[in-house]
């Protein structure tokens, strides 16, 4: 292949990776965006506990898949892991559509939803670490910015999902969102198959035999707490808006879109501002913004839907850059484990996701209101702020090496 053709192919690969991030964002939020549909007696009629339990298979499969992603990439190539993740997400959307045809029959619909969320988790756990790896490899000179941009596009997808739901519910076809996701995933698969999508990776088996440095567990704790905070907003904001603040379904969708919208905008802004606002400063400040948003939500009451939208937008800004910066900081510091860092971070992020997605239902059954639970989550944000101050790199920070690092080796052709 001549250099001009190779340059064109590289641009195509970069575009596909970024597009995949956006599509993955839409798919990931398809279930939470339809929370009012799942809870409505007119449709599925799920209780808070049933709705929360629906995400347990997703969490378990996402953790398992993300932990295996790096080793699978070594064995079957990064591209095949990526394609397998897309296929799992596509199957998930198909099962969600099938469940819509039997939504009034709990015994038939709920098992389909559980399998669908399991496949969605598996797809997410395989695809997102690979996309972060691609983003780093394709932009070796500006890894922080590249990872932020990728996750900003993933965030854009999470914004579009509740917007699509609001539109489709308005015209009486809520299932239009999984149809849209199915079409996008199919197109993405067909385009991706035709591209090389190779990446140079370190031998994961060697890294797996090393002693995991203590710093990794600080990263793991931070991102698990972050997963709790993000999921409180992503999965429960609509129900907080409708049940506690008296908002309409449209206002609830706007609140969720505002949260994910500020997640996306924040990632873009902090990526661009990285030259004059050091990422380490951003990393220390944003958990405090999240803390303030939780306190604000907990103090709102009936009739304050507009303030609720603003509070969830603030929470989105606070969450915006924390996940991508955790990945890029971890890759830069833990160089001997850099190939496995994205998967490890995503696994613990999903652990936090699961705690928040499932744990709120039992807390409500114990008598706590959603507003009180949001207020209690501010404590978690405070701990996250303490950990961020420990993890944010200083100007003199040097990468950790647990052993002599293996030299990168070219991945075989997919």
Buried (B, 14 or more C-beta within 10 A) or exposed (E): EEEEEEEEBEEBBBEBBBBBBBBBBBBBBBBBBBBBBBBBEEBBBBEBBBBBBBBBBBBBBBBBBBBBBBBBBBEBBBBBBBBBBBBBBBBBBBBBBBBBEBBEEBEEBBEBBBBBBBBBBBBBBBBBBBBBBBBBBBBEEEBBBBBBBBBBBBBBBBBBBBBBBBBBBEEEEBBBBBBBBBEBBEEBBEBBEEBBBBBBBBBBEBBBEBEBBEBBEBBBBBBBBBBBBBBBBBBBBBBBBBBBBBBEBEBBBBBBBBBBBBBBBBBBBBBEEBEEEBBBEBBBBBBBBBBBBBBBBBEBEEEBBBBBBBBBBBBBBBBBBBBBBBBBBBBBBBBBBBBBBBBBBBBBBBBBBBBBBBBBBEBBEEEBBBBBBBBBBBEBBBBBBEBBEEBBBEEEEEEBEBEEBBEBEEBEEB
